[in-house]
Amino acid sequence: MKVLIALTYYRPHVSGLTIYVERLAKALVARGHQVTVLTSRFERSLPREETVQGVRVRRVPVLFRVSKGVVMPTIGLEATREVLRADVISLHLPQLDAAGIAARGRMFGRPTALTYHCDLLLPAGAVNALANQVVVVANRTAAAFCDRVVAYTEDYAVNSPFLSRYLDKLEVIPPPVEVHATSDEEVAAFKARHVHGSPVIGMAARLATEKGVEYLLGALPKILERHPQAQVLFAGQYQNVLGEEAYARRLAPLFERFADQWTFLGVLDAAGMASFFRVCDVTVLPSLNSTESFGLVQIESMICGTPVVAADLPGVRQPVRTTGMGKIVPTHDSAALAEAILEVLDQPEKFSGDPQAIAERFAPPAIAQRYEALFESLLQERGRRTQA
């Protein structure tokens, strides 16, 4: 099967969405499919085309950016070529160009599945307000042309203003999650380099407004009262995050205040992330809004045996609810976050689960098999319609 996957940003850009698609693409290739990723050439140093671990990556030149979006004048031509090469199309939203690609799928008889990762909520401002509206229209147009709409959880779907409009097309497929196998020696070396306090509280995210980093900072004084040697490890991009410069400046005084307790690790490779989760006593996901629909890092943490404190948001609360490995707390509430972290630290046995079972449920080969079954059913439906 020839699968065309389209999304705005792909690797080496790092986000939950790009990691999801990379895992899915590689797993589909491993199952014998030909996979092409159509994406933006968001950095000019990136090649127009390359094959990475069996996945063909086709990057479209970017003329300019609008907030976090990109404008690609030749995307229509590139999309037409790639749609005609494909058997099925897998679109990943939010993506401004999804509407045009979905329309081509309908026009050329290619079954199309749309995976909706999260809402797009750009910062305040006239340009961003207009961009938000344009994306909403593009998303709805794409959904109208597609054959199925995929969501991570039913919880997020029924609570999403966008997804709830398309429940008749809904297919729930959990995200693919994998954790690099690390040795005890690697973990010990990571700990020796980065850990100087105890207990260790971890957060894996970009330094971005919607991640709620300030609420973990706000929880620290209460945590330090009981655990004066506590340390926070922050894994992820924290410098020059696109569109988040003002947010970083706003939090800078707090980072300076807790300089002895807060360690920025930067972007880690797969082995580093596995060691990160294993050295943490608890990880937190204090996200603030529907731009977070699940939080893949929660599952990574749980696979490593580390419990999670997560925000009470649709979709985001499901990993803790289904595994019992952690606590759920209200959003925008440092006091509640501190209490939950302290409870997990003080009673770790209460929040242990079955990491092996979690790993098997979310393994990329298992998720790729779910997508494969979806694509095959869509091809069969299209064949029956053509014969009729």
RAVENGI-V740130 format. One record per residue. SS is DSSP state (H for helix, E for strand, L for the rest). D_LAST is the distance of its C-alpha to the last C-alpha in Angstrom with 1 decimal. Layout:
BEGIN
{{SS/D_LAST} {SS/D_LAST}}
END
This chain:
BEGIN
{{L/23.3} {E/24.4} {E/25.1} {E/26.3} {E/28.6} {E/30.0} {L/33.1} {L/36.1} {L/38.8} {L/38.8} {L/41.6} {L/44.6} {L/44.2} {L/44.9} {L/43.1} {H/41.1} {H/37.9} {H/38.8} {H/40.0} {H/36.8} {H/34.6} {H/37.0} {H/36.9} {H/33.2} {H/32.8} {H/35.5} {H/34.1} {H/30.6} {H/32.5} {H/34.4} {L/31.2} {L/30.4} {L/28.2} {E/28.9} {E/29.7} {E/30.6} {E/32.3} {E/32.3} {E/35.3} {E/38.4} {E/41.5} {L/43.6} {L/46.8} {L/47.6} {L/49.1} {L/45.7} {L/44.1} {L/41.1} {E/39.3} {E/40.3} {E/39.0} {E/40.3} {L/40.0} {L/36.9} {E/35.2} {E/34.9} {E/36.1} {E/35.6} {E/37.9} {E/37.6} {E/41.0} {L/42.2} {L/44.1} {E/45.4} {E/45.0} {E/44.6} {L/46.0} {L/43.9} {E/41.1} {E/40.8} {E/40.0} {L/38.3} {L/38.0} {L/36.0} {H/33.5} {H/30.8} {H/31.3} {H/31.5} {H/28.4} {H/26.3} {H/27.7} {H/27.1} {H/23.5} {H/22.6} {H/24.4} {L/22.7} {L/19.7} {E/20.2} {E/22.6} {E/25.2} {E/27.1} {E/30.4} {E/31.9} {L/34.3} {L/33.5} {L/33.9} {L/31.5} {H/28.6} {H/27.0} {H/26.9} {H/25.5} {H/22.7} {H/21.9} {H/21.7} {H/19.4} {H/16.9} {H/17.6} {L/17.2} {L/14.3} {L/16.8} {E/16.5} {E/19.7} {E/22.1} {E/25.2} {E/28.4} {E/30.9} {L/34.3} {L/36.6} {L/37.6} {L/39.4} {L/42.7} {L/44.9} {L/48.6} {L/50.1} {L/50.6} {H/49.2} {H/47.2} {H/45.7} {H/44.9} {H/42.9} {H/41.3} {H/40.2} {H/38.6} {H/36.8} {H/35.4} {H/34.3} {H/32.3} {H/30.9} {H/29.9} {H/28.2} {H/26.2} {H/25.2} {H/24.2} {H/22.1} {H/20.1} {L/20.0} {L/17.6} {E/20.6} {E/24.3} {E/26.8} {E/30.3} {L/33.2} {L/34.1} {H/32.9} {H/36.5} {H/36.0} {H/32.6} {H/33.6} {H/36.8} {L/35.3} {L/35.0} {L/32.1} {H/30.2} {H/30.7} {H/28.5} {H/25.5} {H/26.0} {H/22.5} {H/21.5} {E/24.6} {E/25.0} {E/28.7} {L/29.9} {L/33.7} {L/35.2} {L/36.3} {L/40.1} {L/42.5} {L/46.3} {L/48.3} {L/50.6} {L/54.2} {L/57.5} {H/60.3} {H/62.3} {H/59.8} {H/59.7} {H/63.5} {H/63.7} {H/61.3} {H/63.4} {H/66.6} {H/65.4} {H/63.9} {L/65.2} {L/68.6} {L/68.2} {L/67.0} {L/64.7} {E/61.9} {E/59.3} {E/56.3} {E/53.8} {E/51.0} {L/49.6} {L/50.0} {L/52.9} {L/50.7} {H/51.2} {H/48.4} {H/49.7} {L/52.7} {H/55.3} {H/58.1} {H/57.6} {H/58.4} {H/61.4} {H/62.4} {H/62.2} {H/64.5} {H/67.8} {H/67.2} {H/65.9} {H/68.9} {H/71.3} {H/70.3} {L/69.4} {L/71.6} {L/70.4} {L/66.7} {E/64.7} {E/61.3} {E/59.3} {E/56.7} {E/54.1} {L/52.0} {L/52.5} {L/55.3} {L/56.5} {L/54.8} {L/51.7} {L/49.6} {L/50.2} {L/52.5} {H/55.9} {H/57.3} {H/56.3} {H/58.1} {H/61.2} {H/61.2} {H/61.1} {H/63.6} {H/66.7} {H/65.2} {H/64.4} {H/68.0} {H/69.3} {L/67.6} {L/68.0} {L/69.7} {L/66.9} {E/63.8} {E/62.6} {E/59.9} {E/58.3} {E/55.9} {L/52.6} {L/52.8} {L/50.9} {H/49.0} {H/52.2} {H/54.1} {H/51.6} {H/51.8} {H/55.6} {H/55.5} {H/53.6} {H/55.9} {H/59.1} {L/58.1} {L/59.1} {E/56.5} {E/53.9} {E/53.0} {E/50.0} {L/51.4} {L/48.5} {L/48.6} {L/45.2} {L/41.4} {L/41.4} {L/42.0} {L/39.0} {L/40.2} {L/42.9} {H/42.1} {H/45.8} {H/46.3} {H/44.4} {H/46.3} {H/49.5} {H/48.6} {H/47.7} {L/51.2} {L/52.7} {L/53.6} {L/52.9} {E/51.6} {E/52.5} {E/49.5} {E/49.0} {L/47.5} {L/44.3} {L/40.8} {L/39.3} {L/42.7} {L/44.3} {H/41.7} {H/43.2} {H/46.6} {H/45.2} {H/43.2} {H/45.9} {L/49.1} {L/50.5} {E/52.0} {E/52.5} {E/50.6} {E/52.7} {L/52.3} {L/51.6} {L/54.5} {L/57.1} {H/59.5} {H/61.6} {H/58.7} {H/57.5} {H/61.1} {H/61.4} {H/58.1} {H/59.1} {H/62.5} {H/61.1} {H/58.9} {H/61.8} {H/64.2} {L/61.9} {H/59.6} {H/59.3} {H/57.7} {H/54.7} {L/54.1} {L/50.7} {L/48.8} {H/48.2} {H/46.6} {H/44.0} {H/43.2} {H/43.0} {H/40.5} {H/38.2} {H/38.0} {L/38.2} {H/36.0} {H/34.5} {H/33.4} {H/31.9} {H/30.2} {H/28.7} {H/27.3} {H/25.8} {H/24.4} {H/22.6} {H/21.2} {H/20.0} {H/18.4} {H/16.6} {H/15.3} {H/14.2} {H/12.3} {H/10.6} {H/9.9} {H/8.6} {H/6.2} {H/5.1} {H/5.4} {H/3.8} {L/0.0}}
END
